[in-house]
Each structure stands twice: as C-alpha cells, then as structure tokens.
Amino acid sequence: LDYDWFTGYIFRIDKYGDTIWTKIYDWGIYYNMFMDVATRNDGVIGAIAVIDWGSVFIMLNEDGDSIYAVDFPPLFPTDAELTLKDIITCRDNGFCMVGYENPGSLYIWEVKIIRTDSTGAIVWNRKLQIPGESYGISIFELDDGHFGIVGYNTGFYGEFSAPFATEIDEYGDTVWSHILIDDTIRTFIYGGALCRNGDYLLGGSALIDSNNYGVAIRLDSLGNSVPFSEISEKIIPKNINLFVYPNPFNSSCKIIVPANSEIEIYDLRGNIVCKIPSIPRSLSPQGERDDATVGAGSEGESPSPSGEGYRMRGFTWTPDETISSGIYLVRATMSDGNYATKRIVYLK
C-alpha cells in the first residue's frame, strides 16, 4: 500500500516481491490514501481508503478489477468525516471495518464500525458509546462470532490518552468496554491482535516524562490488564558467533559457527542455495577435525575464535557455476532454536 498527495495505489506482489499488478485510484480532490486490505478465500480483496472528507470501501477481484465501491459518507452531503483504519474478512465472506468519525456538530471523534455481507452491501454500522474522544484502530473476529476492537481514548479535552478495548456481538451491540487510564502515562495505540488464548495484544507508544517509548499491552478476554509478571517471556537468546571471511569473496569463503548449528545460505529471493545439517556435539569431540566434503564445501571443527566455551564449526563454501554474483544470506541455527544471520557478497 502506498500513497502520494493526490493518488492512491494498490499493488499485488508475488512471494518473491515482484509486482503482479498495480491499480491507481483518484477519488478525492486533495488526497487518496489506502489504509488496509483483506483477502477472502475466493480471492476477492476488500480495501479501505481515506479520501478528502471521508473513506471509501472497494472490492476487487484477483486481477485487481473493481467489482464494488461505496463512499462513507458520500462526498460533500454533510460535515461528517470518517477515517477507516482496519478491515478484516469475516467467516461469512463479508467484511468488517473500524475507524473513527467526527459527526460534524462537535469536534469529537467517535469509534465507527461497519459490517458488510459478501456482496459488499452494508449489514449494519455502529458507533461505540465511549465517553470522550475515541479512535478505533484494529478489529478482529472472535471464536464465537463477536468482534474485538482496540484503540485509544483522549477524554473530552485531551486531558489524557489511554488504550481501550471493546467487545461487540455479531449485531454490533456492545458486550463490554474498558478504558485503561493512567494519569502519569499518555498512551497511543496503533495496532492490535488476538492471542491464541483469547487475550488482546495492543501495540503503540507511550509518552513518559516527555520521552516516547514503544509499548505492548496485553488484556484478558474481558479487557482486564494482564500484569507483565504473568506473561511468559522468551528467554533472551545468548549471542551466537557467526564469522564469514573473506567478505566480499570471489571463489570461496570460510563460515565459522557453533558446532551444533545448521548452516543455510539463501539468495535474496529466499531460495536455499546451500544447506549443511548440524553435527551433534557427541559426534564432534574437542580437537577432532573432519575434512569431509559436504555439498559444495568442506568443514572442520576448531575452538571458538572469540574464546566462548563452546566448540566452533568451520565450513568452506565454494559456489558452483550455477551460482551467480550477488548478495546472499548465511543463517546459522542452533539446536535450541536461536539463530544468527550475516549478509555476504559473492563477486564471480
């Protein structure tokens, strides 16, 4: 998704990043800005764009041809402004969108949700009854057909900024809604997701003592804050030494990694051009060297160049004639799942 001041774009790319098609849209006078897209199993794409004083919802087929479009609200009939931020595909192949709307009479933004059927026709639209000024940022469908919505609220006069979470039923009626107000922190939410256990995960920024920090907030399925001490955190991986020399190289290079690591070399399209499996430590006693050829290279074992307590594994990669000059990625993965990558340059 991209935009400039006048024109909105939608790009479709393949798994290698190559462009399949590009569609250009220009509804507004001043700007057209695509915010999000969602795809259905039948290939139909739903997209939302913000234009001068409102938003547009469009549906496209797999080739990027528009099959349905509607303005929210129609241009110039009212003073209302709607900014749609997130769109998802629902189980019935309809779409659900969330954003925020200024009704025009007062400069107070309210959360707006729009639900469509599979043809794009509006089934219902709702405003959340949250006190103060609220901005809907993300929406997700729950297992029971309800929807979770997250965003942030700034009160009536911008006296605070706090995250909120809301659950609505399949008809758009509120089940519960919570605002997490902390007078010492101004928090702005820019995205949300649903965890496997039904918890909500919110991401954004927090202003603390005039400094901005990235923030992640986890709420349970009723909107209550989950203390960080209750969230299992992955242990910070230890440093993995990955040495490659020479780099750049024109015939072969030496790759040194921990002895129990698997080595993979990728081109920039994500294709594996060389893969060497790991050797269990029990098969690599200290001081033993193995000069056997594996694939397009040879390997052996030596002490760690950095003085670490584990043994290091050396592998010489000599690209064959089918490998072209370019940039490649070396990835070393240890048995515990930790990994390191390094970019290398091959000059044929």
Buried (B, 14 or more C-beta within 10 A) or exposed (E): EEBEEEBBBBBBEEEEEEEEEEBEBEBBEEBBBBBBBBBBEEEBBBBBBBBEBBBBBBBBEEEBEEEBBBBBBEBEEEEBBBBBBBBBBBEEBBBBBBBBBBBEEEEBBBBBBBBBEBEBEEBEBBBBEBEBBBBBBBBBBBEEEBBBBBBBBBBEEEEBBBBBBBBBEBEBEBBEBBBBBBEEBBBBBBBBEBBEEEBBBBBBBBBBEEEEEEBEBBBBBEBEBBEEEEEEEEEEEEEBBBBBEEBEBEEBBBBBBBBBBBBBBBBEEEEEBBEBEBBEBEEBEEEEEBEEEBBBBBBBBBEBEEEBEBBBBBBBBBBEEEBEEEEBBBBBBBEEEBBBEBEBBBEE
